[in-house]
């Protein structure tokens, strides 16, 4: 499915046998499993956040993040399934193969839509919490849940509009590989230059913003913990509010750190494509390029999978709803003092 170029020469560093093995490892074992678990875990997140209520900005934003991550996971899962079908059941059945390859590439590009929503939502979550740390009294009235939602919708809508502009002219062509004498479906015609610039701006600006926010939040969290250690005074209500704020900050920091780790490989890959000539789907290092894409997909799916564990660890309201959903237990503590 990948090596559809017309060049007859052996290219790149990785041998064909190694590439096929790694392709099967990622697309048949790792990524389908992560896609399935990512969809299931985010479906659970969506249900629980609905049960918690979406009136506050924290739950609302994590709900949106869960929806977009769930969509990314299911699209990636379908992408892997059609890859498996093309290499097993329908291998050699040309007409069906071409249809399956079309679905494969459609999923490959379609996943960029929910992924951009996830990126935007993560940035909004990190920035809002940073503002809460820097201006705790003003932010409560300025960055309301509705305004946070507006920021996510406007930013995500802009990203979706750009992607629609990029992919609208796309059409499918069929290319014959002279080595195998087989036809391959390829998407062409989309505005690659616009897509490259847009992706670079979105990815690197979001990456830098989230890193800065993590640094600020980590310093704030460290100060709060030290202050809590030396301070023994204060009312029970003030202590509950302090603990609530610390839990929110911990949740945002963990979600942001996972985002940074999982989006590092795509960032490195985009830089390598600038400096390494031929690292593309039709260049000399086309097999290496496709392998990078599989690894990137794995990390992006890991990002969609991990958040449920962060919520269970840091969000007490989520913990309570999770237990009541799966273990049918109730807690006697009030949920009004939980995040």
Secondary structure, DSSP 8 states (H G I E B T S, - for coil): --------S--SSS-HHHHHHHHHIIIIIIHHHHHHHHHHHHHHHHHHHHHH-SSSHHHHHHHHHHHHHHHHHHHHHHHHHHHHHHHTTTTT-HHHHHHHHHHHHHHHHHHHHHHHHHHHHHHHHHHHHHHHHHSHHHHHHHS-HHHHHHHHHHHHHHHHHHHHHHHTT-EEEEEEETTTTEEEEEEE-S-HHHHHHHHHHHHHHHHHHHHHHHHHHHHHHHHHHHHHHH---S-HHHHHHHHHHHHHHHHHHHHHHHHHHHHHHHHHHHHHHHHSTT-STTSTTHHHHHHHHHHHHHHHHHHHHHHHHHHHHH-HHHHHHHHHHHT-----S-GGG--
